[in-house]
Structures are given as C-alpha cells and as structure tokens.
Amino acid sequence: MPSCAHCLLDISPDSALRDEEEGREILFCCPGCRGIYRLLHGEGLEEFYRRRTGWVPGPPEAGSAPDLDALADSVVVAGGENEATLAISGIRCASCAWLIERYLGGRNGVSFARVNFATGRLKIRWDPASAGIREIAGWIRRLGYTACPGRSCGPEEGRGREQRDLLVRFGTAAFLSMQVMTFSAGLYAGYFQGIEAKTAGAFKALAFALTTPVIFYAGYPFLRNALSGIRNRVIGMDALVFLGSFSAYAFSTAMLLTGGEVYFDTAGMIITLILLGRYLEAAARSRASESLTRLIRLLPREARRRVAGGAGLPTRTETVPASRLVRGDVVEVIPGGRLPADGRVLEGTSEADESLLTGESAPVPKQAGSTVYAGTINAWGLLVVEVTRTGGETALSSIIRAVEEALARKA
C-alpha cells in the first residue's frame, strides 16, 4: 500500500491527493501534508525527509489555534530583542526539532531559534520591529506544529503514546527472544555433546517461529524507517539495525532449510536490545519534560483582580486570566490560593509556602510591605498584593528557564 509523501501514513490510491514532482507522481493523505511538503521544498528544507528517524506516521495534528494573549505574556525583552520560550505540540522526532530551527532561523528578524527535543520547547529571539508573536506562531503552524505558552500543550501525550508503543514492542521482543535463547542453549549444548537430528530440527523450527514476530512486529519501526531512508537515499541507524538483524534472520532461515547452523537468537536480541535503549531514552525525555511541566503548572490560570468602582462605587473584584495581569494591578489571594505573579503585599497578614523557591519547608510570614512570589501558596490569611513582575519576569520563570537551559545542554 502506498504511503503519504510527507507523513508516511498508509493510504488508499483511490482516496489519495495526487501531485507531480520532476515527472513522477507523489501521493498525500490530506491537504495539510501536501501544503507542508510544498512549503519545505520551496524553502529548500527537503533534507528533513532524509534526516528523520523514529517518525510516527500520521498527518499533522489538527489542534486549536494558539492563544495569542497567552503567547504574548511569554515574551520578555532582552538586550533590545524579544525572547520567548514556547511549548511545541506535534514534535515526533529529532528531525522535527531540526526543521523548526532551520525554518524559523531563516525568517526575517529571527536571530536565534533552538528547540529542546527532550522537553519539546522552543527558545526564540527576534527583532520586534520585524515580527511579532502572532507571526511566529503562524510560521510554526505552517509547518504542522502548534505553539503554546509556558504551559505544556500536548508533547506529554505524544510521548506517552510513544512510550507505550515501545514498551509493548520491547515486551514482545524480550519475551519471545528469551524463548529463542532457551532453544539456542540446547542447540549450543548439542553442538558439543551431541543431539538427535530430529530434536535439533525441532528446536531450529521453533526458534524460527518465535523470531519471526520479533523481526516483523517488534522491529517494524526499524523496517519502516529503513525503507523511508532508502527512498530518500539516506542510510540512518535504523537501516543498519534492521540490516544486521534481518541478515542474521535470513541467513538462519536459509540454514534451516539446508541443515546448517542457525543464529535466530542473534537476530532477535539485536532488535530487543535496541528497543530497550529506545524505551529508556523515551522515558528519560518524558521525565525531563514532566519536571518542567510540574514547575509550570504551579502558576494559577486565573487571578482575582481588584477594580476601582468609580463615581463613588465600592471597589470590586473580577476573575481574569493570570496572563492578563500587568505591573501595578492589585490582586486578592485567598487562603490556600497560589500567587499569580510576583508582588508586594499591600494589606493582610499570612504565611506563604516558598519551598519551591528556597527549599525551606517552614512557612514564611507575610505582612504589608513583604515580597511574595508567583506560584507560592498563601497559607491562612487574605492578602492584597500589588503586582510587580508578571509572565517571564517572575522568579519562577527564571527557575524554569535555568532548568530548560540545563536540559538543553544535556540533550
């Protein structure tokens, strides 16, 4: 069955969208894939198709439009340029990170673009006179990805699916390979101590039957990526892995028919051990991303902002998104609530849990004039706070950026 030229999804020739390139027909599963394919070739980024490995087939996700107000709150000014750290939904492999970096790096006004594949986050700097956050979100959207503010917008779900798929394939390969090793141990012992021909033949046939699903089910991602690499004239690691395991499998199958020695255990264990490495790598990326997500989710989504009544009317409070707060706003923080921004206490007495910032478990007393920090918990008293820093300027945001930079260096 043919596959989509962009996302590699298997498609029926009857329902496929067709296009021509250099005299040959190419098929797409949807208009989105066709548009992205044309965009990449128009920008000279077709190397993406030769570089990608570990790609999960499927069209670009049809997520909701990005929240531009929330994205704007992620922007900070640094050295005359705007800077933002955004979560990117839809990243499937390291080549996705490469593509986003190259495409954004070629846009007018963008001086720096770096994607951390381990966490699925983009750090970008640009000249505010040349582009705004709306244009940047649009550029990312054109590639088939979705930009979100600091809060994660979906990479964890995709990584969860990847981990589950790898775990099932690894579990299948490990279970079957262990059975193959049992029969192989009998064959090796028989080689030195003697074994009946019928028994040896039965062991070899059972090893063949058990190894076949390891090669063609557990090892299918390697086969798929190897074929994709061959079509694009680029041989990657997956091609080498499948070539090594399939060579041992094919040779052993031939020897099974001619009465020679077989090496089905080698073929199965190559796939099993590489899958184990892939699963551990995916789990490490997931833990790194989750640690950042837990920090980011400390920030409340909403805040109780005080609004002057005017014309002799009393002051009232309104619930607004925390991303809409600006310096100078006055907010109320009820007992048990989290601070939506850094600020200074105007009224009230309470204690705040600042363990996420200082590591100190004892609550810190707060009164008029005290400094409070975004994400910390108000213990028991109502606090009225004047906002002094919001968004990417808060102390919590500084910690998040430091963690992201550390993960980027490790990645």
Secondary structure in CASP SS format (residue, H / E / C, confidence):
PFRMAT SS
TARGET T0000
AUTHOR 0000-0000-0000
METHOD secondary structure of the structure
MODEL  1
M C 1.00
P C 1.00
S E 1.00
C C 1.00
A C 1.00
H C 1.00
C C 1.00
L C 1.00
L C 1.00
D E 1.00
I C 1.00
S C 1.00
P C 1.00
D C 1.00
S C 1.00
A C 1.00
L E 1.00
R E 1.00
D E 1.00
E E 1.00
E E 1.00
E C 1.00
G C 1.00
R E 1.00
E E 1.00
I E 1.00
L E 1.00
F E 1.00
C C 1.00
C C 1.00
P H 1.00
G H 1.00
C H 1.00
R H 1.00
G H 1.00
I H 1.00
Y H 1.00
R H 1.00
L H 1.00
L H 1.00
H H 1.00
G H 1.00
E C 1.00
G C 1.00
L C 1.00
E C 1.00
E H 1.00
F H 1.00
Y H 1.00
R H 1.00
R H 1.00
R C 1.00
T C 1.00
G C 1.00
W C 1.00
V C 1.00
P C 1.00
G C 1.00
P C 1.00
P C 1.00
E C 1.00
A C 1.00
G C 1.00
S C 1.00
A C 1.00
P C 1.00
D C 1.00
L H 1.00
D H 1.00
A H 1.00
L H 1.00
A H 1.00
D H 1.00
S C 1.00
V C 1.00
V E 1.00
V E 1.00
A E 1.00
G C 1.00
G C 1.00
E E 1.00
N E 1.00
E E 1.00
A E 1.00
T E 1.00
L E 1.00
A E 1.00
I E 1.00
S E 1.00
G C 1.00
I C 1.00
R C 1.00
C C 1.00
A H 1.00
S H 1.00
C H 1.00
A H 1.00
W H 1.00
L H 1.00
I H 1.00
E H 1.00
R H 1.00
Y H 1.00
L H 1.00
G H 1.00
G C 1.00
R C 1.00
N C 1.00
G C 1.00
V E 1.00
S E 1.00
F E 1.00
A E 1.00
R E 1.00
V E 1.00
N E 1.00
F C 1.00
A C 1.00
T C 1.00
G C 1.00
R E 1.00
L E 1.00
K E 1.00
I E 1.00
R E 1.00
W E 1.00
D C 1.00
P C 1.00
A C 1.00
S C 1.00
A C 1.00
G C 1.00
I H 1.00
R H 1.00
E H 1.00
I H 1.00
A H 1.00
G H 1.00
W H 1.00
I H 1.00
R H 1.00
R H 1.00
L C 1.00
G C 1.00
Y C 1.00
T E 1.00
A E 1.00
C E 1.00
P C 1.00
G C 1.00
R C 1.00
S C 1.00
C C 1.00
G C 1.00
P H 1.00
E H 1.00
E H 1.00
G H 1.00
R H 1.00
G H 1.00
R H 1.00
E H 1.00
Q H 1.00
R H 1.00
D H 1.00
L H 1.00
L H 1.00
V H 1.00
R H 1.00
F H 1.00
G H 1.00
T H 1.00
A H 1.00
A H 1.00
F H 1.00
L H 1.00
S H 1.00
M H 1.00
Q H 1.00
V H 1.00
M H 1.00
T H 1.00
F H 1.00
S H 1.00
A H 1.00
G H 1.00
L H 1.00
Y H 1.00
A H 1.00
G H 1.00
Y H 1.00
F H 1.00
Q H 1.00
G C 1.00
I C 1.00
E C 1.00
A H 1.00
K H 1.00
T H 1.00
A H 1.00
G H 1.00
A H 1.00
F H 1.00
K H 1.00
A H 1.00
L H 1.00
A H 1.00
F H 1.00
A H 1.00
L H 1.00
T H 1.00
T H 1.00
P H 1.00
V H 1.00
I H 1.00
F H 1.00
Y H 1.00
A H 1.00
G C 1.00
Y H 1.00
P H 1.00
F H 1.00
L H 1.00
R H 1.00
N H 1.00
A H 1.00
L H 1.00
S H 1.00
G H 1.00
I H 1.00
R H 1.00
N C 1.00
R C 1.00
V C 1.00
I C 1.00
G C 1.00
M H 1.00
D H 1.00
A H 1.00
L H 1.00
V H 1.00
F H 1.00
L H 1.00
G H 1.00
S H 1.00
F H 1.00
S H 1.00
A H 1.00
Y H 1.00
A H 1.00
F H 1.00
S H 1.00
T H 1.00
A H 1.00
M H 1.00
L H 1.00
L H 1.00
T H 1.00
G C 1.00
G C 1.00
E C 1.00
V C 1.00
Y C 1.00
F H 1.00
D H 1.00
T H 1.00
A H 1.00
G H 1.00
M H 1.00
I H 1.00
I H 1.00
T H 1.00
L H 1.00
I H 1.00
L H 1.00
L H 1.00
G H 1.00
R H 1.00
Y H 1.00
L H 1.00
E H 1.00
A H 1.00
A H 1.00
A H 1.00
R H 1.00
S H 1.00
R H 1.00
A H 1.00
S H 1.00
E H 1.00
S H 1.00
L H 1.00
T H 1.00
R H 1.00
L H 1.00
I H 1.00
R C 1.00
L C 1.00
L C 1.00
P C 1.00
R C 1.00
E E 1.00
A E 1.00
R E 1.00
R E 1.00
R E 1.00
V E 1.00
A C 1.00
G C 1.00
G E 1.00
A C 1.00
G C 1.00
L E 1.00
P C 1.00
T C 1.00
R E 1.00
T E 1.00
E E 1.00
T E 1.00
V E 1.00
P E 1.00
A H 1.00
S H 1.00
R H 1.00
L C 1.00
V C 1.00
R C 1.00
G C 1.00
D C 1.00
V E 1.00
V E 1.00
E E 1.00
V E 1.00
I C 1.00
P C 1.00
G C 1.00
G C 1.00
R E 1.00
L C 1.00
P C 1.00
A C 1.00
D E 1.00
G E 1.00
R E 1.00
V E 1.00
L E 1.00
E E 1.00
G C 1.00
T C 1.00
S E 1.00
E E 1.00
A E 1.00
D E 1.00
E C 1.00
S H 1.00
L H 1.00
L H 1.00
T H 1.00
G C 1.00
E C 1.00
S C 1.00
A C 1.00
P C 1.00
V E 1.00
P E 1.00
K E 1.00
Q C 1.00
A C 1.00
G C 1.00
S C 1.00
T E 1.00
V E 1.00
Y C 1.00
A C 1.00
G C 1.00
T C 1.00
I E 1.00
N E 1.00
A C 1.00
W C 1.00
G C 1.00
L C 1.00
L E 1.00
V E 1.00
V E 1.00
E E 1.00
V E 1.00
T E 1.00
R E 1.00
T C 1.00
G H 1.00
G H 1.00
E H 1.00
T C 1.00
A H 1.00
L H 1.00
S H 1.00
S H 1.00
I H 1.00
I H 1.00
R H 1.00
A H 1.00
V H 1.00
E H 1.00
E H 1.00
A H 1.00
L H 1.00
A H 1.00
R H 1.00
K H 1.00
A C 1.00
END
